[in-house]
Amino acid sequence: MMKKIVDICNEREIYVEASLERFVKCALGICGQCVIGKGLRVCTDGPVFDGKTLAGCADFGVFRRDESGKKIYFHE
């Protein structure tokens, strides 16, 4: 749902921010558990990202991670 809202806002050139939630293990950006896209760390770079930044993240809205770090893919 968040991905669709961000996509709609980007299409209509409406500024949008989204607060992402990821399991954070170290909270320092070292472990990589919370990485989204190309190196953006939710624990240190976020958790709030603007729509243009999220549009460049190929994995935003594609999967989530469980407690162990395993990718759980969303199905439409």
C-alpha positions as protocol buffer text, in pm:
chain_id: "A"
residue {
  index: 1
  type: MET
  ca { x: 0 y: 0 z: 0 }
}
residue {
  index: 2
  type: MET
  ca { x: 278 y: 244 z: 87 }
}
residue {
  index: 3
  type: LYS
  ca { x: 449 y: 176 z: -246 }
}
residue {
  index: 4
  type: LYS
  ca { x: 130 y: 254 z: -437 }
}
residue {
  index: 5
  type: ILE
  ca { x: 84 y: 583 z: -251 }
}
residue {
  index: 6
  type: VAL
  ca { x: 445 y: 682 z: -321 }
}
residue {
  index: 7
  type: ASP
  ca { x: 405 y: 586 z: -689 }
}
residue {
  index: 8
  type: ILE
  ca { x: 84 y: 789 z: -725 }
}
residue {
  index: 9
  type: CYS
  ca { x: 241 y: 1094 z: -560 }
}
residue {
  index: 10
  type: ASN
  ca { x: 552 y: 1069 z: -778 }
}
residue {
  index: 11
  type: GLU
  ca { x: 339 y: 1041 z: -1094 }
}
residue {
  index: 12
  type: ARG
  ca { x: 145 y: 1354 z: -996 }
}
residue {
  index: 13
  type: GLU
  ca { x: 458 y: 1535 z: -879 }
}
residue {
  index: 14
  type: ILE
  ca { x: 331 y: 1560 z: -522 }
}
residue {
  index: 15
  type: TYR
  ca { x: 602 y: 1565 z: -257 }
}
residue {
  index: 16
  type: VAL
  ca { x: 570 y: 1264 z: -30 }
}
residue {
  index: 17
  type: GLU
  ca { x: 768 y: 1111 z: 254 }
}
residue {
  index: 18
  type: ALA
  ca { x: 736 y: 759 z: 387 }
}
residue {
  index: 19
  type: SER
  ca { x: 852 y: 620 z: 718 }
}
residue {
  index: 20
  type: LEU
  ca { x: 995 y: 272 z: 669 }
}
residue {
  index: 21
  type: GLU
  ca { x: 1017 y: 0 z: 927 }
}
residue {
  index: 22
  type: ARG
  ca { x: 1286 y: -267 z: 920 }
}
residue {
  index: 23
  type: PHE
  ca { x: 1429 y: -500 z: 1179 }
}
residue {
  index: 24
  type: VAL
  ca { x: 1733 y: -318 z: 1311 }
}
residue {
  index: 25
  type: LYS
  ca { x: 1994 y: -536 z: 1474 }
}
residue {
  index: 26
  type: CYS
  ca { x: 2290 y: -306 z: 1537 }
}
residue {
  index: 27
  type: ALA
  ca { x: 2135 y: 45 z: 1493 }
}
residue {
  index: 28
  type: LEU
  ca { x: 2472 y: 168 z: 1363 }
}
residue {
  index: 29
  type: GLY
  ca { x: 2448 y: 68 z: 998 }
}
residue {
  index: 30
  type: ILE
  ca { x: 2713 y: -201 z: 1028 }
}
residue {
  index: 31
  type: CYS
  ca { x: 2512 y: -523 z: 999 }
}
residue {
  index: 32
  type: GLY
  ca { x: 2319 y: -433 z: 680 }
}
residue {
  index: 33
  type: GLN
  ca { x: 1994 y: -585 z: 807 }
}
residue {
  index: 34
  type: CYS
  ca { x: 1799 y: -267 z: 735 }
}
residue {
  index: 35
  type: VAL
  ca { x: 1945 y: -180 z: 392 }
}
residue {
  index: 36
  type: ILE
  ca { x: 1702 y: -79 z: 120 }
}
residue {
  index: 37
  type: GLY
  ca { x: 1794 y: -3 z: -238 }
}
residue {
  index: 38
  type: LYS
  ca { x: 2158 y: 68 z: -310 }
}
residue {
  index: 39
  type: GLY
  ca { x: 2299 y: 106 z: 37 }
}
residue {
  index: 40
  type: LEU
  ca { x: 2039 y: 321 z: 210 }
}
residue {
  index: 41
  type: ARG
  ca { x: 2023 y: 217 z: 573 }
}
residue {
  index: 42
  type: VAL
  ca { x: 1692 y: 266 z: 749 }
}
residue {
  index: 43
  type: CYS
  ca { x: 1864 y: 287 z: 1088 }
}
residue {
  index: 44
  type: THR
  ca { x: 2104 y: 570 z: 1000 }
}
residue {
  index: 45
  type: ASP
  ca { x: 1980 y: 730 z: 675 }
}
residue {
  index: 46
  type: GLY
  ca { x: 1610 y: 709 z: 762 }
}
residue {
  index: 47
  type: PRO
  ca { x: 1361 y: 593 z: 868 }
}
residue {
  index: 48
  type: VAL
  ca { x: 1190 y: 869 z: 668 }
}
residue {
  index: 49
  type: PHE
  ca { x: 1268 y: 887 z: 295 }
}
residue {
  index: 50
  type: ASP
  ca { x: 1119 y: 1107 z: 26 }
}
residue {
  index: 51
  type: GLY
  ca { x: 931 y: 966 z: -272 }
}
residue {
  index: 52
  type: LYS
  ca { x: 1206 y: 1034 z: -525 }
}
residue {
  index: 53
  type: THR
  ca { x: 1458 y: 844 z: -317 }
}
residue {
  index: 54
  type: LEU
  ca { x: 1220 y: 551 z: -276 }
}
residue {
  index: 55
  type: ALA
  ca { x: 1142 y: 549 z: -649 }
}
residue {
  index: 56
  type: GLY
  ca { x: 1510 y: 470 z: -707 }
}
residue {
  index: 57
  type: CYS
  ca { x: 1498 y: 170 z: -473 }
}
residue {
  index: 58
  type: ALA
  ca { x: 1423 y: -139 z: -679 }
}
residue {
  index: 59
  type: ASP
  ca { x: 1335 y: -345 z: -372 }
}
residue {
  index: 60
  type: PHE
  ca { x: 1091 y: -95 z: -213 }
}
residue {
  index: 61
  type: GLY
  ca { x: 751 y: -261 z: -199 }
}
residue {
  index: 62
  type: VAL
  ca { x: 884 y: -593 z: -331 }
}
residue {
  index: 63
  type: PHE
  ca { x: 972 y: -776 z: -10 }
}
residue {
  index: 64
  type: ARG
  ca { x: 1006 y: -745 z: 364 }
}
residue {
  index: 65
  type: ARG
  ca { x: 1246 y: -919 z: 598 }
}
residue {
  index: 66
  type: ASP
  ca { x: 1152 y: -1142 z: 889 }
}
residue {
  index: 67
  type: GLU
  ca { x: 1331 y: -1150 z: 1224 }
}
residue {
  index: 68
  type: SER
  ca { x: 1611 y: -1369 z: 1088 }
}
residue {
  index: 69
  type: GLY
  ca { x: 1673 y: -1146 z: 786 }
}
residue {
  index: 70
  type: LYS
  ca { x: 1506 y: -1377 z: 533 }
}
residue {
  index: 71
  type: LYS
  ca { x: 1333 y: -1201 z: 243 }
}
residue {
  index: 72
  type: ILE
  ca { x: 956 y: -1250 z: 233 }
}
residue {
  index: 73
  type: TYR
  ca { x: 827 y: -1142 z: -109 }
}
residue {
  index: 74
  type: PHE
  ca { x: 494 y: -964 z: -152 }
}
residue {
  index: 75
  type: HIS
  ca { x: 257 y: -1105 z: -413 }
}
residue {
  index: 76
  type: GLU
  ca { x: 9 y: -887 z: -595 }
}
